[in-house]
Amino acid sequence: MKFLLPIIFIFFSAEVFSQTTDSSSIVIHKDPRLDLLIKKQAEVNRVTGLEGKKTDKGYRLLVISTNSRDEAMEAKTKVYTYFPNMKVYLWYQSPYFRVKAGNFKERGDAENYQRKFNVYFPKGVFVMKDIIEMKKGKGLNDEGIK
């Protein structure tokens, strides 16, 4: 009798929980606006991604290389303050924060700006070879200034 009751219970619970469905078909209800949203996002990705930017070899100004994030942010703010049209890049490469500025195709152009930067950064600004951004369409000059 002790074994008969659990066996009956298992048999009836298996009957209750079993489902009969046709596993060959699945119905999905989807809002048609999702397709429009996906197409819109794909277009945004295409425009802002690699197709929207062209890179080339060039030069940038290394403004500061420090292990203090606050100093790096200060330097970036100072560049934006005195050179508002200059493109500024902040990179973290452990353990250093590096602030670089500009997109110069020619070294001479970078050296001209280096002299201007040295007024605001007395510790020194260095010209470095780097991969620069060259935007398509509305032409920017070599410094990355409109």
BAFI-3210 file (N, C-alpha, C; in Angstrom, 3 decimals, decimal comma, padded with zeros to 6 digits):
// residues 146
n [1|2|3|4|5|6|7|8|9|10|11|12|13|14|15|16|17|18|19|20|21|22|23|24|25|26|27|28|29|30|31|32|33|34|35|36|37|38|39|40|41|42|43|44|45|46|47|48|49|50|51|52|53|54|55|56|57|58|59|60|61|62|63|64|65|66|67|68|69|70|71|72|73|74|75|76|77|78|79|80|81|82|83|84|85|86|87|88|89|90|91|92|93|94|95|96|97|98|99|100|101|102|103|104|105|106|107|108|109|110|111|112|113|114|115|116|117|118|119|120|121|122|123|124|125|126|127|128|129|130|131|132|133|134|135|136|137|138|139|140|141|142|143|144|145|146]
n.u [000,807|002,042|003,670|001,946|000,310|002,133|002,782|000,329|-000,176|001,932|001,248|-001,258|-000,481|001,251|-000,556|-002,050|-000,196|000,735|000,856|-000,832|000,240|000,708|003,732|004,822|004,220|004,607|003,422|004,053|003,642|004,214|005,038|004,694|006,138|008,586|010,251|010,667|012,072|014,401|015,510|016,009|017,930|020,000|020,697|021,629|023,841|025,403|025,990|027,334|029,356|032,179|031,892|031,268|033,532|036,889|040,157|043,631|047,203|048,893|049,400|049,251|048,870|050,412|049,211|049,162|050,365|049,497|049,003|046,854|043,491|042,032|043,861|044,151|041,536|041,369|043,310|042,130|039,821|041,026|042,153|039,803|038,813|040,649|041,065|038,521|037,552|039,130|039,645|039,604|041,092|040,747|042,430|042,642|045,186|046,285|048,715|048,095|046,592|045,990|046,001|045,249|045,363|043,852|043,949|046,222|047,527|050,006|053,278|054,387|052,159|051,212|053,364|053,186|050,824|051,733|053,503|051,654|050,188|052,118|052,180|050,020|050,443|052,973|054,672|055,180|054,315|053,937|054,625|053,168|053,213|050,284|047,150|044,822|041,593|039,725|037,189|034,457|032,788|031,721|034,395|037,086|039,830|043,383|043,912|041,727|039,793|036,874]
n.v [-001,181|001,213|001,722|001,771|004,079|006,359|005,670|005,814|008,528|009,698|008,798|010,098|012,798|013,041|012,796|015,120|017,222|016,822|017,924|018,490|019,442|020,832|020,588|021,463|023,983|027,459|030,462|033,808|037,001|040,135|043,554|045,666|048,021|047,513|046,503|048,833|050,330|048,803|049,035|051,791|052,025|050,513|052,160|054,427|053,302|052,678|055,210|056,523|054,799|052,974|053,587|056,250|057,544|058,238|057,104|057,984|058,167|060,391|063,211|063,995|066,075|065,401|066,182|065,681|063,091|061,115|059,560|060,352|060,814|063,130|065,196|064,710|065,197|067,885|068,951|068,326|069,891|072,398|072,511|072,491|074,929|076,933|076,263|075,852|074,664|072,511|069,050|066,776|064,056|061,590|059,035|055,977|054,043|051,601|052,203|054,841|057,995|059,590|062,588|063,732|065,928|067,293|066,681|066,279|066,402|067,079|067,373|069,894|071,578|070,582|071,252|074,046|074,452|073,278|075,147|077,106|075,715|075,276|077,611|077,427|075,005|074,494|072,358|071,035|070,066|067,500|066,420|063,725|060,757|059,376|057,673|059,386|061,026|061,536|063,231|062,511|064,300|067,346|069,271|069,182|071,025|070,274|070,300|069,359|071,172|073,012]
n.w [000,000|000,683|-001,499|-003,612|-003,512|-004,093|-006,759|-008,075|-007,699|-009,209|-011,757|-012,219|-011,998|-014,171|-016,247|-015,919|-016,351|-018,917|-022,302|-025,324|-028,307|-031,577|-032,844|-035,177|-036,079|-035,448|-034,177|-034,640|-033,435|-034,547|-034,360|-037,122|-037,206|-036,117|-038,143|-039,656|-037,770|-037,479|-040,061|-040,082|-038,005|-039,118|-041,251|-039,869|-038,567|-040,813|-041,878|-039,762|-039,193|-040,411|-043,102|-043,090|-042,307|-043,151|-042,926|-042,568|-042,829|-040,676|-038,534|-035,039|-032,145|-029,129|-026,171|-023,397|-021,266|-018,775|-015,534|-014,156|-014,192|-013,781|-014,411|-017,141|-018,067|-017,426|-019,167|-021,620|-021,487|-021,440|-023,992|-025,560|-024,680|-025,549|-028,213|-029,825|-032,200|-032,659|-032,934|-030,284|-028,580|-026,129|-024,686|-022,926|-021,961|-020,228|-017,765|-018,354|-019,216|-022,208|-023,998|-027,108|-029,929|-032,881|-036,465|-038,581|-041,777|-042,826|-041,444|-040,964|-040,616|-038,199|-036,544|-036,564|-035,067|-032,765|-031,645|-030,922|-028,999|-027,034|-025,581|-023,837|-022,616|-020,816|-020,164|-022,435|-025,751|-028,048|-031,385|-033,009|-034,987|-036,336|-036,903|-038,661|-038,822|-041,712|-042,878|-045,023|-047,638|-046,499|-046,573|-044,371|-043,176|-042,952|-040,231|-038,948|-038,609|-039,246]
ca.u [000,000|002,925|004,218|000,859|-000,145|003,009|002,706|-000,930|000,011|002,791|000,485|-002,250|000,187|001,763|-001,705|-002,475|000,798|001,064|000,194|-000,900|000,362|001,297|005,049|005,305|003,911|004,754|002,820|004,737|002,942|005,242|004,608|005,392|007,026|009,922|011,030|011,087|013,086|015,629|016,069|016,501|019,159|021,019|021,131|022,428|025,123|026,176|026,455|028,274|030,401|033,376|031,600|031,177|034,840|038,034|041,365|044,861|048,366|049,080|050,030|048,452|049,646|050,262|049,126|049,563|050,335|049,530|048,215|045,761|042,354|041,652|044,782|043,824|040,291|041,709|044,002|041,142|038,984|041,828|042,246|038,503|038,631|041,492|040,976|037,194|037,288|040,100|039,161|040,432|040,910|041,216|042,594|043,190|045,992|046,729|048,056|048,169|045,589|046,666|045,152|045,814|044,515|044,044|044,104|047,117|048,074|051,417|053,981|054,568|050,927|051,189|054,378|052,639|049,922|052,526|053,978|050,501|049,833|053,146|051,848|049,060|050,941|054,418|055,443|055,536|053,378|054,762|054,015|053,264|052,564|049,068|046,121|043,921|040,283|039,472|035,751|033,972|031,775|032,108|035,833|037,803|041,229|044,274|043,945|040,481|039,002|035,942]
ca.v [000,000|002,375|001,953|001,941|005,459|007,227|005,311|006,382|009,983|010,017|008,536|011,157|014,089|013,020|013,047|016,503|018,143|016,569|018,828|018,011|020,565|020,540|021,230|021,826|025,372|028,476|031,712|034,960|038,261|041,174|044,879|045,994|049,168|047,014|046,432|050,200|050,716|048,077|049,667|053,111|051,822|050,061|053,347|055,236|052,600|052,791|056,591|056,897|053,790|053,053|054,203|057,687|058,091|057,740|057,323|058,092|058,444|061,814|063,630|064,584|066,674|064,770|067,283|065,203|061,662|061,096|058,487|061,002|061,096|064,536|066,021|064,504|065,909|069,305|069,284|068,255|071,083|073,565|072,513|072,941|076,337|077,805|075,844|075,216|073,900|071,415|067,739|066,307|062,628|061,132|057,577|055,335|052,859|051,345|053,001|056,254|058,716|060,425|063,545|064,118|066,914|067,597|065,712|067,002|065,583|067,459|067,615|071,336|072,133|070,166|072,027|075,391|074,394|072,916|076,409|077,752|074,911|075,403|078,768|076,993|073,776|074,743|071,117|070,594|069,366|066,767|065,979|062,266|060,097|058,703|057,478|060,511|060,948|062,428|063,101|062,642|065,336|068,695|069,190|069,773|071,217|069,262|070,323|068,857|072,362|073,327]
ca.w [000,000|000,708|-002,832|-004,553|-003,482|-004,894|-008,172|-008,569|-007,718|-010,349|-012,971|-012,412|-012,223|-015,534|-017,106|-015,766|-016,890|-020,317|-023,228|-026,700|-029,240|-032,874|-032,763|-036,503|-036,432|-034,414|-034,602|-034,069|-033,643|-034,527|-034,781|-038,376|-037,009|-035,778|-039,380|-039,977|-036,794|-037,813|-041,262|-039,682|-037,243|-040,061|-041,991|-038,943|-038,400|-042,044|-042,030|-038,707|-039,055|-041,246|-044,392|-042,903|-041,973|-043,884|-042,140|-043,331|-041,986|-040,463|-037,284|-033,976|-031,066|-027,821|-025,229|-022,076|-020,975|-017,320|-014,934|-013,442|-015,069|-013,601|-015,205|-018,550|-018,343|-017,371|-020,411|-022,700|-021,343|-021,815|-025,465|-026,064|-024,333|-026,371|-029,613|-029,841|-033,419|-032,745|-032,496|-029,169|-028,311|-024,824|-024,681|-021,730|-022,250|-018,866|-016,731|-018,732|-019,987|-023,203|-024,695|-028,394|-030,590|-034,286|-037,552|-039,488|-042,858|-042,982|-040,191|-040,813|-040,035|-036,791|-035,827|-036,374|-033,924|-031,583|-031,063|-030,277|-027,829|-026,008|-024,747|-022,826|-021,987|-020,713|-020,030|-023,778|-026,625|-029,001|-032,639|-033,114|-036,123|-035,893|-037,923|-038,486|-039,462|-042,845|-043,098|-046,395|-047,824|-046,121|-046,399|-043,263|-043,541|-042,406|-038,780|-038,411|-038,302|-040,326]
c.u [000,865|003,438|003,135|000,389|000,798|002,943|001,428|-000,798|000,863|002,024|-000,511|-001,603|000,780|000,643|-002,099|-001,509|001,161|000,242|000,202|-000,876|000,955|002,637|005,583|005,000|004,046|004,194|003,535|003,948|003,969|004,655|005,370|006,318|008,431|010,808|011,526|012,200|014,424|016,289|016,679|017,827|020,293|021,562|022,009|023,803|026,004|026,772|027,523|029,434|031,564|033,121|031,561|032,519|035,905|039,266|042,579|046,001|048,535|049,716|048,979|049,400|049,350|050,340|049,610|049,476|050,542|048,755|047,076|044,647|041,958|042,557|044,461|042,547|040,509|042,365|043,028|040,244|039,734|041,971|040,931|038,282|039,383|041,442|039,637|036,897|038,208|039,464|040,127|040,074|041,503|041,241|043,114|043,893|046,737|048,242|047,960|046,925|046,357|045,651|045,885|044,837|044,865|044,108|044,916|047,669|049,577|052,036|054,157|053,351|050,839|052,193|053,931|051,704|050,665|053,030|052,846|050,113|050,843|052,921|050,960|049,500|052,465|055,264|055,822|054,437|054,216|053,971|054,252|052,626|051,371|048,166|045,070|042,609|040,207|038,000|035,414|032,987|032,313|033,578|036,337|039,218|042,085|044,282|042,704|039,558|038,130|036,271]
c.v [001,266|002,705|002,229|003,398|006,398|006,919|005,882|007,896|010,409|009,833|009,667|012,527|014,144|013,295|014,516|017,453|017,896|017,485|018,198|019,236|020,063|021,288|021,661|023,272|026,276|029,769|032,847|036,208|039,372|042,474|045,250|047,206|048,744|046,923|047,812|050,673|050,046|048,688|051,021|052,977|051,349|051,239|054,245|054,601|052,743|054,193|056,937|055,920|054,033|053,718|055,723|058,345|057,454|058,041|057,334|058,313|059,946|062,061|064,177|065,167|065,929|065,883|066,851|063,686|061,534|059,909|059,049|061,364|062,566|065,468|065,913|065,253|067,419|069,763|069,292|069,489|072,329|073,658|073,005|074,428|077,247|077,486|075,122|074,381|072,694|070,130|067,197|064,861|062,306|059,617|057,130|054,069|052,585|051,465|054,481|056,737|059,619|061,319|063,967|065,057|067,020|066,390|066,421|066,049|065,832|067,775|069,116|072,013|071,798|070,985|073,469|075,432|074,028|074,174|077,136|077,022|075,100|076,613|078,328|075,742|073,871|073,474|070,545|069,823|068,745|066,371|064,477|061,788|059,328|058,465|058,543|060,275|061,972|062,244|063,298|063,795|066,699|068,696|069,909|070,027|070,226|069,210|069,707|069,989|072,672|074,645]
c.w [000,000|-000,682|-003,870|-004,631|-004,258|-006,391|-008,778|-008,685|-008,918|-011,654|-013,250|-012,658|-013,629|-016,524|-017,072|-016,467|-018,348|-021,209|-024,609|-027,601|-030,536|-032,924|-034,136|-036,877|-035,206|-034,970|-033,875|-034,434|-033,471|-035,033|-036,052|-038,245|-036,623|-037,014|-039,799|-039,041|-037,088|-039,046|-040,932|-038,929|-038,143|-040,862|-041,122|-038,746|-039,635|-042,176|-041,003|-038,558|-039,986|-042,585|-044,288|-042,630|-042,851|-043,034|-043,053|-042,350|-041,870|-039,114|-036,332|-032,939|-029,772|-026,791|-023,858|-022,036|-019,477|-016,797|-014,081|-014,419|-014,978|-014,407|-016,692|-018,921|-018,326|-018,668|-021,588|-022,674|-021,784|-023,334|-026,062|-025,797|-025,295|-027,864|-029,806|-031,088|-033,583|-032,208|-031,450|-028,861|-026,946|-024,855|-023,348|-022,174|-020,959|-018,715|-017,089|-019,480|-020,945|-023,889|-025,955|-029,082|-032,064|-035,190|-038,630|-040,528|-043,001|-041,625|-039,928|-040,204|-038,543|-035,981|-035,613|-035,168|-032,645|-030,883|-030,345|-028,988|-026,699|-025,109|-023,584|-022,064|-021,880|-020,546|-021,387|-024,467|-027,726|-030,234|-032,756|-034,411|-035,580|-037,100|-037,663|-039,212|-040,581|-043,170|-044,561|-046,458|-047,495|-045,733|-045,171|-043,735|-042,765|-040,881|-038,158|-038,018|-039,499|-040,959]
res [m|k|f|l|l|p|i|i|f|i|f|f|s|a|e|v|f|s|q|t|t|d|s|s|s|i|v|i|h|k|d|p|r|l|d|l|l|i|k|k|q|a|e|v|n|r|v|t|g|l|e|g|k|k|t|d|k|g|y|r|l|l|v|i|s|t|n|s|r|d|e|a|m|e|a|k|t|k|v|y|t|y|f|p|n|m|k|v|y|l|w|y|q|s|p|y|f|r|v|k|a|g|n|f|k|e|r|g|d|a|e|n|y|q|r|k|f|n|v|y|f|p|k|g|v|f|v|m|k|d|i|i|e|m|k|k|g|k|g|l|n|d|e|g|i|k]
***
